[in-house]
Amino acid sequence: MMTKQILAMALAATIAAVPILAQQAPPSVTLGGKAKKEAKKPYTDYTTRARNVQTGEIAGTATNADPDANFNIAGLPPANYVLELLNKDGKVVCTEGPYDMTQQFLKTDIDISCNKVPAAWWLLGVAAAAGITAGVVIAQASASE
């Protein structure tokens, strides 16, 4: 009889613990790398920030306090991010990305370089193209009525 009670209590405790084990904290994203190609000394005058591509919100910021222009932004929720390098006046010097961090949660080899078209311009171009396409479709639908 005692064995059945112990077994029942152990089973009840296991079932009660299952929801607790299932409630794991969501993964957090870390983005890091260097901004040495675009920043000028002193590197501490520069800031790197991560902008969520879908919402446009700034999700995290890191001051380049490192003498080698390294940056590290941790604790971000999984999303697609564009990195922005800002000078001491808060102006965007360069953008890098976008980076899909929905399946991969650690990327520390980013090298911010403005030698290519900034990602923000690509995003703006895509948004403009979508708006133009929608306008053409609406105009064609109105003309056919």
C-alpha positions in Angstrom: 0.0 0.0 0.0 2.8 2.4 0.9 4.5 1.7 -2.4 1.4 2.7 -4.4 1.2 6.0 -2.4 4.9 6.8 -3.0 4.5 5.9 -6.7 1.4 8.1 -7.0 3.1 11.0 -5.3 6.2 10.7 -7.6 3.9 10.6 -10.6 2.0 13.6 -9.5 5.2 15.5 -8.8 6.5 14.6 -12.3 3.3 15.8 -14.0 3.4 19.0 -12.0 7.0 19.7 -13.0 6.4 19.3 -16.8 4.9 22.8 -17.4 7.8 24.3 -15.4 10.4 22.5 -17.5 8.5 23.6 -20.7 8.6 27.3 -19.8 12.2 28.0 -20.8 13.3 31.5 -21.4 13.3 32.5 -25.1 16.8 32.5 -26.6 18.6 35.9 -26.8 20.7 37.1 -29.7 24.2 38.5 -29.5 25.7 40.6 -32.3 29.4 41.6 -32.3 32.4 42.4 -34.4 34.5 45.4 -35.4 33.9 48.8 -36.8 37.5 49.7 -37.4 37.2 50.2 -41.2 34.7 53.0 -40.8 35.4 54.5 -37.4 38.3 56.8 -36.8 40.3 57.1 -33.6 39.3 57.6 -30.9 36.9 54.7 -31.4 35.2 55.5 -28.2 33.4 58.4 -30.0 31.4 55.8 -32.0 28.3 53.8 -31.1 26.9 50.7 -32.7 23.2 50.0 -32.5 21.0 47.1 -33.7 17.7 48.1 -35.4 14.9 45.5 -35.8 14.1 45.4 -39.5 10.5 44.5 -39.1 9.6 47.1 -36.5 12.2 49.8 -37.1 12.9 50.0 -33.4 16.4 50.2 -31.9 16.7 46.9 -30.0 20.2 47.5 -28.5 23.2 49.8 -28.4 26.9 49.4 -27.6 29.5 52.1 -27.2 32.7 51.2 -28.9 34.8 51.5 -25.7 37.4 49.1 -27.0 40.7 50.4 -28.4 40.3 48.0 -31.4 36.8 49.3 -32.2 35.1 46.0 -31.1 31.4 46.1 -30.2 29.1 43.6 -28.6 25.3 43.9 -28.3 23.7 41.1 -26.3 20.3 40.2 -24.9 18.3 41.0 -28.2 15.2 39.1 -29.0 15.3 36.9 -32.1 14.6 39.0 -35.2 16.2 40.4 -38.4 18.7 43.2 -37.6 20.5 46.0 -39.3 23.6 47.4 -37.5 24.2 51.2 -37.6 27.5 52.8 -36.8 27.0 56.3 -35.3 29.6 59.1 -34.9 29.9 61.2 -31.8 27.2 63.6 -33.1 24.7 60.7 -33.4 24.8 60.6 -37.2 24.7 57.3 -39.0 28.1 56.7 -40.7 27.4 53.3 -42.0 24.9 50.4 -41.9 25.6 46.7 -42.1 23.2 43.8 -42.6 20.5 42.8 -42.5 21.2 39.7 -40.4 18.5 37.0 -39.9 18.9 36.1 -36.2 15.7 34.1 -35.9 17.4 30.7 -36.1 21.0 31.7 -35.3 21.5 33.5 -32.0 25.2 34.4 -32.0 27.1 36.3 -34.6 30.4 37.9 -33.5 32.3 38.2 -36.8 30.6 41.3 -38.2 32.9 43.7 -39.9 31.2 47.1 -40.4 32.2 48.3 -43.8 30.6 51.0 -45.9 32.2 49.9 -49.2 28.8 48.5 -50.3 25.4 50.0 -50.6 24.0 50.5 -47.0 21.3 48.1 -46.0 19.1 51.0 -45.0 19.0 52.1 -48.7 18.1 48.6 -49.8 15.2 48.5 -47.3 14.1 51.9 -48.4 14.2 50.8 -52.1 12.2 47.7 -51.4 9.6 49.7 -49.5 9.4 52.2 -52.4 9.1 49.5 -55.0 6.3 47.9 -53.0 4.5 51.2 -52.9 4.9 51.8 -56.6 3.7 48.3 -57.4 0.6 48.8 -55.2 -0.1 52.1 -57.0 0.2 50.6 -60.4 -2.1 47.7 -59.5 -4.7 50.1 -58.1 -4.4 52.4 -61.1 -4.9 49.4 -63.5 -7.9 48.2 -61.5 -9.5 51.6 -61.6 -8.9 52.0 -65.3 -10.5 48.6 -66.1 -13.7 49.5 -64.3 
